[in-house]
Amino acid sequence: MNYFKNKNVLVTGGLGFVGSNLSIALAGKGANVLIIDNMLPRQGGNLFNIEPVKDKVKVNISDIRNPISMNHLVKGIDYVFHIAGQVNHVDSVKNPLNDLSINVEGTLVLMEALRTNNPDAKVVFTGTRGEYGSSLKLPVAENHRINPIGIYAITNFAAERIILTYNNLHKIKSVCLRITNTYGPRHQMAHDEYGVFNWFIRKAIDDEVIPIFGDGRILRDYLYIDDLVSALLMAAVSEKTAGEVYNIGSGIPLSFIDLANKIIEIAGSGKVNHTEFTSERKALEPGDYYADITKIKKELGWEPIVMLDKGINETLKYYRKNKNKYW
Ligand SMILES: NC(=O)c1ccc[n+]([C@@H]2O[C@H](COP(=O)([O-])OP(=O)(O)OC[C@H]3O[C@@H](n4cnc5c(N)ncnc54)[C@H](O)[C@@H]3O)[C@@H](O)[C@H]2O)c1
């Protein structure tokens, strides 16, 4: 059943990596998609990202922190995917107040706009696995201790709690996802300040050195963007998800060094070089992480289907074709 046909859907941050891939999927399902994005510098906003659906979606270049815009734009919306955020880890350290402003105040403005203008909309929020901080037990389930290390993760957790409070207090049906490292087409490729997987892809395509901090044995969990998009869609339409938090990941641990070698093998170019952690990176490094995705599997029947080799191949194909739009 196509739940999105003729539905009005708002995607904040819809010109970025996650938001644009989601918007393309929604437009394909016949939804009326409205994107709000402020094209924040040094982030993933890129008009080329929505090239395949540019005549099908509406784009409003505005800031989620502007209550005048938001009060108007949320009217008549059935589903809100709240994806806009300050995601640049380096900027987050240099300018933490900007994280607070975008991730926390921006979320509050959106939820207030919904409370006063459209409390019947369903909200899906894209939070981060960073909310857990260092893992006490692997794989990490939703009831794991919350202990975010950096300001980015702290402000994501605050946003999650605000959204769940509006769910509980004001009955605005909302679901929050804690998402692992996601990769694939339409991620920014200009710098390595966030999105390590895609940065490795760029280095391999350019036949350059992929820098690996330390011995590269730290484990992470990597998810292909199409699998994240299917999780977002399922979380939105399910009646069971209001007030819930779900981990989204592949659940499969992979070290940085094994990831780099796999990308090099498939790309046929690139090389690895081990370097010392910078003090900034070391301080923000939470160590091993991979997700326990039992809850979403059991409750929604979602599970990732794109295997690593296929995901890497698709990503390489996209950037080789569209390199000039990303670097
Ligand atoms: N990509 C991942 O691996 C990953 C993992 C976990 C969580 N997330 C979360 O998913 C969300 C999207 O991440 P992404 O990878 O697509 O990043 P991205 O940088 O590609 O996209 C973010 C978008 O938000 C927009 N934006 C920022 N501030 C805004 C504001 N005030 N008003 C309107 N638009 C604004 C930016 O212009 C950009 O287009 C973030 O909230 C991030 O925390 C992503």
The ligand as an SDF file (V2000), in Angstrom:
LIG
                    3D

 44 48  0  0  0  0  0  0  0  0999 V2000
   24.5450   11.2450    7.4900 N   0  0  0  0  0  0  0  0  0  0  0  0
   24.6950   10.5180    8.5870 C   0  0  0  0  0  0  0  0  0  0  0  0
   25.5220    9.6000    8.6380 O   0  0  0  0  0  0  0  0  0  0  0  0
   23.8420   10.8000    9.8020 C   0  0  0  0  0  0  0  0  0  0  0  0
   23.9550    9.9440   10.9030 C   0  0  0  0  0  0  0  0  0  0  0  0
   23.1960   10.2120   12.0310 C   0  0  0  0  0  0  0  0  0  0  0  0
   22.3200   11.2940   12.0450 C   0  0  0  0  0  0  0  0  0  0  0  0
   22.2210   12.1050   10.9670 N   0  0  0  0  0  0  0  0  0  0  0  0
   21.3420   13.2720   11.0580 C   0  0  0  0  0  0  0  0  0  0  0  0
   20.6210   13.4360    9.8430 O   0  0  0  0  0  0  0  0  0  0  0  0
   20.4420   14.8360    9.5940 C   0  0  0  0  0  0  0  0  0  0  0  0
   20.8970   15.1500    8.1890 C   0  0  0  0  0  0  0  0  0  0  0  0
   22.2570   14.8110    7.9950 O   0  0  0  0  0  0  0  0  0  0  0  0
   22.9040   14.8530    6.5600 P   0  0  0  0  0  0  0  0  0  0  0  0
   23.9960   13.8580    6.5610 O   0  0  0  0  0  0  0  0  0  0  0  0
   21.8540   14.7830    5.5250 O   0  0  0  0  0  0  0  0  0  0  0  0
   23.5790   16.2980    6.5770 O   0  0  0  0  0  0  0  0  0  0  0  0
   23.6390   17.3940    5.4090 P   0  0  0  0  0  0  0  0  0  0  0  0
   24.6310   18.4270    5.8170 O   0  0  0  0  0  0  0  0  0  0  0  0
   23.8410   16.7460    4.0910 O   0  0  0  0  0  0  0  0  0  0  0  0
   22.1700   18.0220    5.4450 O   0  0  0  0  0  0  0  0  0  0  0  0
   21.7380   18.9150    6.4410 C   0  0  0  0  0  0  0  0  0  0  0  0
   20.8880   19.9480    5.7530 C   0  0  0  0  0  0  0  0  0  0  0  0
   20.2680   20.7810    6.7410 O   0  0  0  0  0  0  0  0  0  0  0  0
   20.2750   22.1150    6.2550 C   0  0  0  0  0  0  0  0  0  0  0  0
   20.1710   23.0330    7.3810 N   0  0  0  0  0  0  0  0  0  0  0  0
   21.0530   23.2090    8.3860 C   0  0  0  0  0  0  0  0  0  0  0  0
   20.6030   24.1480    9.2360 N   0  0  0  0  0  0  0  0  0  0  0  0
   19.3910   24.5570    8.7780 C   0  0  0  0  0  0  0  0  0  0  0  0
   18.4470   25.5060    9.2190 C   0  0  0  0  0  0  0  0  0  0  0  0
   18.6640   26.2380   10.3170 N   0  0  0  0  0  0  0  0  0  0  0  0
   17.3140   25.6640    8.5030 N   0  0  0  0  0  0  0  0  0  0  0  0
   17.0840   24.9580    7.3830 C   0  0  0  0  0  0  0  0  0  0  0  0
   17.9650   24.0330    6.8990 N   0  0  0  0  0  0  0  0  0  0  0  0
   19.1030   23.8460    7.5940 C   0  0  0  0  0  0  0  0  0  0  0  0
   21.6190   22.2270    5.5210 C   0  0  0  0  0  0  0  0  0  0  0  0
   21.6510   23.3250    4.6050 O   0  0  0  0  0  0  0  0  0  0  0  0
   21.7130   20.8820    4.8430 C   0  0  0  0  0  0  0  0  0  0  0  0
   21.1670   20.8910    3.5390 O   0  0  0  0  0  0  0  0  0  0  0  0
   21.2160   15.5890   10.6660 C   0  0  0  0  0  0  0  0  0  0  0  0
   20.3320   16.0500   11.6440 O   0  0  0  0  0  0  0  0  0  0  0  0
   22.1390   14.5480   11.2430 C   0  0  0  0  0  0  0  0  0  0  0  0
   22.4180   14.7870   12.5920 O   0  0  0  0  0  0  0  0  0  0  0  0
   22.9620   11.8810    9.8360 C   0  0  0  0  0  0  0  0  0  0  0  0
  1  2  1  0
  2  3  2  0
  2  4  1  0
  4  5  1  0
  4 44  2  0
  5  6  2  0
  6  7  1  0
  7  8  2  0
  8  9  1  0
  8 44  1  0
  9 10  1  0
  9 42  1  0
 10 11  1  0
 11 12  1  0
 11 40  1  0
 12 13  1  0
 13 14  1  0
 14 15  2  0
 14 16  1  0
 14 17  1  0
 17 18  1  0
 18 19  2  0
 18 20  1  0
 18 21  1  0
 21 22  1  0
 22 23  1  0
 23 24  1  0
 23 38  1  0
 24 25  1  0
 25 26  1  0
 25 36  1  0
 26 27  1  0
 26 35  1  0
 27 28  2  0
 28 29  1  0
 29 30  1  0
 29 35  2  0
 30 31  1  0
 30 32  2  0
 32 33  1  0
 33 34  2  0
 34 35  1  0
 36 37  1  0
 36 38  1  0
 38 39  1  0
 40 41  1  0
 40 42  1  0
 42 43  1  0
M  CHG  2   8   1  16  -1
M  END
$$$$
